[in-house]
Structure formats: structure tokens, C-alpha cells
Amino acid sequence: MLQGVLSRAPATTDAAAAAAMKPKRAPTSPDEEEERPARGKRQQLLGLNPASAEEDGPETRGLRLLSLLLRCAEAVAMDQLPEARELLPEIAELASPFGSSPERVAAYFGDALCARVLSSYLGAYSPLAQLRPVAAAQSRRVAGAFQAYNALSPLVKFSHFTANQAILQALDGADRLHVVDLDIMQGLQWPGLFHILASRPRRPRSLRITGLGASLDVLEATGRRLADFAASLGLPFEFCPIEGKIGHVADAATLLGPRHFQKEDEEEATVVHWMHHCLYDVTGSDVGTVRLLRALRPKLITIVEQDLGHSGDFLGRFVEALHYYSALFDALGDGAGAGGAEGEAAGAERHAVERQLLGAEIRNIVAVGGPKRTGEVRVERWGDELRRAGFRPVSLAGSPATQARLLLGMYPWKGYTLVEEEACLKLGWKDLSLLTASAWEPSDDDAPTPGHGSQET
């Protein structure tokens, strides 16, 4: 498998695991070892012996695909488009979205390289659109793929459970709760929070969710489902949809809403949640997002980030993405590895996840992503940016970590790993970190409340 080639050494101790699970980074200096061909440098980086593709029987196809992908990516990086174009048909012939893990990874990376070569000829790099201009049928397919992803892999549940536990831990005893979800989609996370709130002896007096997204129709449908679920539990609930991106919102008052400033709601506790991904651009303007979060000053921010760089030079971004998605496809292959009719159904679900979600992310990173194609220098690690913006980390070592371990214990395959690193939780596959969950609170507890003279402009 590609992941076996890309990432070999297993961790044996907690300290070693924490070090090994840090995302792998490709060298970014284009002048390093100028006397050696670029292809040799990348193969040396990945621990490849070019001759081994002819010697390793079971791995021959995967190694051949890896070699072709790297050669094509290097040709693109050096602007040798005819050479890159000549390699694409062979990649397409060996790869398959229905094959083994290496074949599936190569199919989507080959598709992304093809799109990159085409856009290079045209001289246009259009950012991947969010869901608004996409047909309703496509939106439903993406929603179905997320639900399948939730069933096949603990990654989505890890994001939900960890954030919910951090929110409950921070807001224990609060009577009024307001959640701002920067990319709510179908709202799969919040029924779990509703259940816990409803089971408490002292239920909240008010519960509001402000959900941001690309389509008002999708947002309103999400709001209706959440309202029905809250009503079935006897919880007071209100949903406010905001069509658009957080970085384009004018001020904090738009997110807080008029009820936040009414006298009876002065003690309303606001939290912000964001599950970050590369499927599409959620923030719009990263600068605007940071400015708004500083003005909002929520009691807590929970964020789940992919441990994947999406900026920098093309070749470095490509190699890191190849590491990352090889691990993801490997994990999904184990999750859908049962035989018989059940295995066929899981395989169909896995294909939907890989095609609708992971394939789109790969295309966004390889064919589109990067500062030169978005027109703005983007935030690389939001946790680091929040620290610079005046927030401090809140430890997830207590109940959130316990819940995450219980979650992993529910899955029969044992490749997933959980590492506590500083105040964060890192969920990985074997020796590679996939997601980092963190929680943040304002570092200045005496900061004025937004809406009362503290907003930044």
C-alpha cells in the first residue's frame, strides 16, 4: 500500500507516538541538492528505491503508481507541462477508484493533477466553489457522503464528541447557551449535545444555534431537523441561519443576534465551533475571521483541524497531501473491509465518501489550493493563529480525552491512535496524525463584552 511505503516506522512509546504523529513535511528549498534530479530527491525523501518497483511482487503496482505520481508532480512544479501530460494516461490506466487503496489514492491524485495541468495551460486557477452554486442533487450527495463517513470512520464522531465535551465542561451550570457553528452543514453534531443537556437535572432556560453555510435552503432544512429533535426532548430551542462565510460577516452583533443584548439574556454564554476541512473555503477572508473572533470574545472556541498543510510550494504540498490521504484511504479500506453483502454496501459507502469528499479535497489542494491561487495569504494552523489573536488553550485531557478513547474502543480495527499533545488531542492512523482537536478561551478575562464598545473595526 502507498501508506506502507510513505510511513513505515510504528511508534512504541507515548513520547515516540507524539513525535511520530506530527505531520510530515517536505523540504521547501528548491536549491537543495541541485546536482541530483528532482525525482531522486523526492524518492529519497520517501525512502524509495526506484529499482524496487520491479522487484517487490505484491507492491509493484503501488510503487509504480507512486513513482508516476511523483514524476508528474515534479514536472508540474517545474512547469514542464508536456512531460506531465504524457504521464497522466499511464496513471489513469493503473489507477482505479474501485481498486486497492494505492489504486484509489492514485485515481484521485491523478484526476487532480490532470485538472492542474489543464488549468496551467489555460492560465487560470479558480478556487473550488462552496455548495451554493451546486445543484440540489449534488448537495444531497455530499450530505449523504458525510453521513456515510460518520458511519465508516471515527474521525467525524471524534470531532463531534470532543467538541461537545469541551463545551459542556466549560459551560457547566450555564442557563443560557448560544452556539455559533461556522460550517453547520447538516448539524450532525448537535443532537448529541441536546441529549446530554436534556438528561441533566437542571435544563438550560434557552438554547440557540447560529449556523453559517453556503445555502439558505440547506440551512433552513438543518434548522427544522434540529428544532424537531430539540422539541422531542423538551428543550427550548431557536435556530438562526446565516448564509455566507464568517470572514464576510460585518460585525459580532450579526452573529450574536438582538436577543443576546436584551436584559434577560445578559448571562447568555456564547461558544464558537468550527470543524475545518479542505472540501471548500469556509472562512472567505481569514483576516476578517480573526478580527470577528477577537470582537466576539466567546467563552469558548472549539476547533478541529486536519493535520495537513495547504499552502507553500506545489511539490511540498503534493507530497504532504499524498502522505495524508494515503493514510485516510488505508483507514477507510479497513473500515469497509467486511465480506459479503454487508461488505459490498460498506464498499459503496466508502466510494461515495472518497468521491464526494476526499477526492474533492485532493482536487482543491493539488489543482487549486495555495496562496497564489486564492489571492490572500491564508492561515496555516488556526490553533496558532488563535493564540496570536488573544486566546489561550483549554486542556482536553479530562472528559474529552476519555470520551475519545471510548469512541475508538467501539471500532473493531485497531489502526487508530490517540495522542494528548500539550492541551490538544490528536487522532491518527498508525503513525500519522490526521486531526487535531483543541479548545480556546479569551486570555484576558477582563475584556469588555462585544456590543458594549469593544468591537474592532
Residue pairs with C-beta under 8 A, 6 or more apart in sequence:
1 59
1 62
1 100
1 101
1 102
1 326
1 330
2 62
2 65
2 66
2 101
2 102
2 105
2 106
2 322
2 326
2 329
2 330
3 101
3 326
3 327
3 329
3 330
3 429
3 430
3 432
4 59
5 46
5 47
5 48
5 59
5 62
5 63
5 66
6 24
6 46
6 66
6 322
6 323
6 326
6 327
7 24
7 323
7 326
7 327
7 430
7 431
7 432
8 47
8 431
9 20
9 431
10 430
10 431
11 17
11 19
11 20
11 21
11 417
11 431
14 419
17 417
17 419
17 431
18 419
18 420
18 421
18 426
20 431
20 432
21 307
21 417
21 419
21 421
21 426
21 428
21 431
21 432
21 433
22 307
22 433
23 307
23 308
23 309
23 320
23 323
23 324
23 432
23 433
24 320
24 323
24 432
25 309
25 316
25 320
26 42
26 45
26 315
26 316
26 319
26 320
27 41
27 45
27 316
28 312
28 313
28 316
30 313
32 41
33 41
38 74
38 77
38 78
38 315
39 70
39 71
39 74
42 70
42 74
42 315
42 319
43 49
43 50
43 67
43 70
45 319
46 66
46 70
46 319
48 63
48 66
48 67
50 67
52 59
52 63
53 59
53 60
53 63
53 64
53 67
54 60
56 63
61 94
61 100
61 102
61 103
62 100
62 102
62 103
64 94
65 91
65 94
65 95
65 102
65 103
65 106
66 102
66 106
66 322
68 87
68 90
68 91
68 94
68 106
69 91
69 106
69 109
69 110
69 113
69 322
70 319
71 83
71 87
72 84
72 87
72 88
72 91
72 110
72 113
73 113
73 314
73 315
73 318
73 319
74 315
75 81
75 83
75 84
75 87
76 84
76 113
76 116
76 117
76 120
76 314
77 313
77 314
77 315
77 318
79 120
81 117
81 120
81 121
84 113
84 117
85 117
88 110
88 113
88 114
88 117
91 106
91 110
91 113
92 107
92 110
94 103
94 106
95 103
95 104
95 106
95 107
95 110
96 103
96 104
96 107
97 103
97 104
97 107
97 108
97 351
97 354
97 355
97 359
98 104
98 351
99 107
100 333
101 326
101 329
101 330
101 333
102 326
104 329
104 333
104 354
105 322
105 325
105 326
105 329
108 325
108 354
108 358
108 359
108 362
108 363
109 318
109 321
109 322
109 325
109 362
109 366
111 359
111 362
111 363
112 359
112 362
112 363
112 365
112 366
112 367
113 366
113 367
115 363
115 366
115 367
116 366
116 367
119 125
119 126
119 367
119 368
125 368
125 372
125 373
126 368
127 281
127 368
127 373
127 374
128 279
128 280
128 281
128 360
128 363
128 364
128 368
129 280
130 214
130 245
130 280
130 281
130 282
131 138
131 139
131 142
131 213
131 214
131 215
131 218
131 280
132 214
132 215
132 243
134 142
136 217
139 215
139 218
141 352
141 356
142 356
142 357
143 185
143 186
143 218
144 352
144 356
145 352
145 353
145 355
145 356
145 357
146 156
146 185
146 186
146 188
146 357
147 186
147 188
148 349
148 350
148 352
148 353
149 155
149 156
149 353
149 357
150 156
150 157
150 188
151 349
152 332
152 335
152 336
152 346
152 349
152 350
152 353
153 331
153 332
153 335
153 353
154 407
154 408
154 410
154 411
154 416
154 427
155 427
155 434
155 435
156 188
157 407
158 304
158 404
158 407
158 408
158 427
158 435
158 437
159 189
159 275
159 304
159 435
159 437
160 188
160 189
160 192
161 192
161 400
161 403
161 404
161 407
162 302
162 304
162 396
162 400
162 403
162 404
162 425
162 437
163 189
163 273
163 275
163 302
163 304
163 437
163 439
164 189
164 192
164 193
164 196
165 396
165 399
165 400
165 403
166 300
166 302
166 394
166 396
166 400
166 437
166 439
167 179
167 193
167 271
167 273
167 300
167 302
168 193
168 196
168 197
168 399
169 398
169 399
169 400
170 271
170 299
170 300
170 394
170 439
170 441
171 177
171 269
171 271
171 299
171 300
173 202
174 204
174 267
174 269
175 204
175 205
175 206
175 267
176 204
176 205
176 206
176 207
176 265
176 267
176 268
176 269
177 197
177 204
177 206
177 207
177 208
177 268
177 269
177 271
178 208
178 209
178 210
178 256
178 257
178 260
178 268
178 269
178 270
178 271
179 190
179 193
179 208
179 209
179 210
179 270
179 271
179 272
179 273
180 209
180 210
180 212
180 255
180 270
180 271
180 272
180 273
180 296
180 298
181 187
181 189
181 190
181 209
181 210
181 211
181 212
181 273
181 274
182 212
182 246
182 272
182 273
182 274
182 282
182 283
183 212
183 213
183 274
183 275
183 282
184 209
184 211
184 212
184 213
184 219
184 222
185 213
185 218
185 222
186 218
186 222
186 225
187 209
187 211
187 222
187 223
187 225
187 226
189 273
189 275
190 209
190 226
191 226
191 229
194 207
194 226
194 229
194 230
194 233
194 235
194 237
195 233
197 203
197 204
197 207
197 235
198 233
198 234
198 235
203 234
203 235
204 235
204 236
205 236
206 236
206 238
206 265
206 268
207 230
207 235
207 236
207 237
207 238
208 237
208 238
208 239
208 240
208 257
208 259
208 268
209 223
209 226
209 237
209 238
209 239
209 240
210 239
210 240
210 241
210 242
210 255
210 257
211 219
211 222
211 223
211 239
211 240
211 241
211 242
212 219
212 242
212 243
212 244
212 245
212 246
212 249
212 282
213 219
213 222
213 241
213 242
213 243
214 243
214 244
214 280
215 243
216 241
216 243
219 241
219 242
219 243
220 241
222 239
222 241
223 239
223 241
226 237
226 239
227 237
227 239
230 236
230 237
231 237
238 259
240 257
242 249
242 254
242 255
244 284
245 281
245 282
245 283
245 284
245 285
246 282
246 283
246 284
246 288
246 289
246 292
247 283
247 284
247 285
247 286
247 287
247 288
247 289
247 292
248 284
248 285
248 288
249 255
249 288
249 292
251 292
251 295
251 455
252 292
252 295
252 296
252 297
252 450
252 451
252 455
253 261
253 450
253 451
253 455
255 292
255 296
256 270
256 296
256 450
256 451
259 265
259 268
260 268
260 270
260 451
261 451
269 299
270 296
270 298
270 299
271 298
271 299
271 300
271 301
271 302
272 293
272 296
272 298
272 300
272 301
272 302
273 301
273 302
273 303
274 282
274 301
274 302
274 303
274 304
274 382
275 303
275 304
276 282
276 303
276 304
276 305
276 306
276 382
277 306
277 361
278 306
278 308
278 310
278 361
278 364
278 365
278 369
279 357
279 360
279 361
279 364
280 360
280 364
281 374
283 289
283 379
285 376
286 376
286 377
286 378
286 379
286 385
287 376
290 379
290 385
290 389
291 456
293 301
293 386
293 389
293 391
294 389
294 390
294 456
295 450
295 454
295 455
295 456
296 450
297 442
297 447
297 448
297 449
297 450
297 454
298 442
299 441
299 442
300 394
300 439
300 440
300 441
301 386
301 391
301 439
301 440
301 441
302 437
302 438
302 439
302 440
303 382
303 383
303 386
303 437
303 438
303 439
303 440
304 435
304 436
304 437
304 438
305 381
305 382
305 383
305 435
305 436
305 438
306 324
306 434
306 435
307 324
307 426
307 428
307 432
307 433
307 434
307 435
307 436
308 320
308 321
308 324
308 365
309 316
309 317
309 320
309 380
310 317
310 365
310 369
310 370
310 378
310 380
311 317
311 369
311 370
311 371
311 377
311 378
311 380
312 370
314 370
317 365
317 366
317 369
317 370
318 366
321 362
321 365
321 366
323 432
324 432
324 434
325 358
325 361
325 362
327 428
327 429
327 430
327 432
327 434
328 358
328 429
328 434
329 354
329 358
330 415
330 429
330 430
331 413
331 415
331 416
331 429
331 434
332 350
332 353
332 354
333 350
334 413
334 415
335 346
335 350
335 411
335 413
336 343
336 346
336 347
336 349
336 350
337 343
337 346
337 413
338 346
371 377
371 378
379 385
383 393
383 424
383 436
383 438
383 440
386 440
387 393
387 440
390 442
390 443
390 444
390 447
391 440
391 441
391 442
391 443
392 440
392 441
392 442
392 443
393 422
393 423
393 424
393 438
393 439
393 440
394 423
394 439
394 440
394 441
395 423
396 420
396 423
396 424
396 425
396 437
396 438
396 439
397 420
397 423
400 425
400 437
400 439
401 418
401 420
401 425
404 418
404 425
404 427
404 437
405 418
408 416
408 418
408 427
415 429
415 430
416 427
416 428
416 429
417 427
417 428
417 429
417 430
417 431
418 425
418 426
418 427
418 428
419 425
419 426
419 428
419 433
420 426
421 436
423 438
423 439
424 436
424 437
424 438
425 436
425 437
425 438
426 433
426 435
426 436
426 437
427 433
427 434
427 435
427 437
428 434
447 454
448 454
